[in-house]
Amino acid sequence: MSRILVIDDEQVIRRLMCEILERAGHETVAAETSDEALAELEDDRIVLVVSDIVMPGLTGLELLEEVRARRPSLPVILVTGAGTYENLSQAVTRGADGLVIKPFSHADLQNAVAAALERARRTEHDVRERLLAPTLAAALANAIEARDGELQGHCERLAVLAVRIARELGLPHVAVERIRLGALLHDVGKIGVPDHVLRKNGTFTDEERALMQIHPLIGDRLLEPLDFLPDVRAIVRHHHERWDGAGYPDRLAGEAIPRAARIVSVADAVEAMSAPRRYRAPLGRSMIVSELRAGRGTQWDAAVVDVALGLIERGELRFAGDGVRLSTGDAPTPTDEREQSVLLVDNDDDAAEKAAASIERAVEHVRVVHAKDIRSATELCRSSRWALALVDDTLPDGDGLEFLRAVKERTPSLPVLMLTSEGAEATAIEAFRRGAADYVVKSNGYGAEVGERVRAVLEAVT
């Protein structure tokens, strides 16, 4: 049962909100004033606050800031009878987790509370995944490589390649991040392999080979207590399976092998071939290509091999004698140290051309780079530094809001302007909630407006 603090100076409204929430299965604590509310916040069982905006003493907006100062992660929903843009903007800017407009129905309030609690639950889970999991993965990868100096950097390099292959295959962001962790942790089970086997220069005996081949099982068991890494465990366990079923430990074949494990398997092989080992020198480009073609459809998934071969043929995947190197793609190189690069993500060529011209008129020393979809924009975001990004809310391969969220997670300081269609106020509010600096409505005159908005944001952050 969730304990919710309800604040409103009108007794009738306060009682009504408490009754609605209690009928939905929540426990409520009522407060008439902001002072009473702040005293109640000492109760750490309170998981959410519902507060009126217009109150004597501290307003709901001011109370929101005070709550943020005392308990930053506590969700707050604001209730108001004045549904003006100013209230909407202020609520979102100050970090409200929801806004309910009077008069409201039972469903309005219950749905807003349910959504805020679910977001808070997901946020807690995401923090655990995004902070703990990568930190743990890096630490374990370093521990593995520390036992064998010639493997230094191997996990990081193959993780970069595996991520690139996953993106080339069009996998969603969540799947790509799982592959990154799985690649870092793929050999974690080698912690349980004796040094005399792990560091042997010559050919393995049958017994030594059997010891080496249990490392995927050891890794799977090591990660079993971490309930937030189930997809990563599948990569660790199955990255030595073969497409023809002759791999280990479970002799899976074809598409029965998890796709993420198939991707890491190819990346692992390419990275291993390109780096020196005690028993051989690094293989050159032609030999690696030959090995990939020989194992295509037998050792490895042909579709994954084709992506790797394509990267090699285009010169984007290179071999430096100590491991793989990936090019940074189409990243802009400033010709003037004063130049600022702006990324414009919009699949409407005419609108993008007008917006770029407007930005270049309004801002000195600016270069606008146009991407038409999330995939190409994501690559550019990873390969270059940007002063600002403009993102359309609807793109051919996904939702602009999701791209905004991903960009802000990776580069929190990057200002982002959301481009919305007319009448899309809800999109603008959600964009603000996800960290957008501003939004621009794509109306007939938006070309001139976007330049001024970009100039204002850039001036504010420099």
Secondary structure, DSSP 8 states (H G I E B T S, - for coil): --EEEEE-SSHHHHHHHHHHHHHTT-EEEEESSHHHHHHHTT-TTEEEEEEESS-SSS-HHHHHHHHHHH-TT--EEEEES---HHHHHHHHHTT-SEEEESS--HHHHHHHHHHHHHHHHHHHHHHIIIIIHHHHHHHHHHHHHHT-GGGTTHHHHHHHHHHHHHHHTT--HHHHHHHHHHHHHTTGGGGGS-HHHHT--S---HHHHHHHTTHHHHHHHHHTT-TT-HHHHHHHHHTT--TTS--SSS---GGGS-HHHHHHHHHHHHHHHHS-BTTB----HHHHHHHHHHHBTTTB-HHHHHHHHHHHHTTSEEE-SSSEEE---S----SSTT-EEEEEE-S-HHHHHHHHHHHHHHSSSEEEEEE-SHHHHHHHHHHS--SEEEEESEETTEEHHHHHHHHHHH-TTS-EEEEE-TT-HHHHHHHHHTT-SEEEE-STTHHHHHHHHHHHHHHHH-
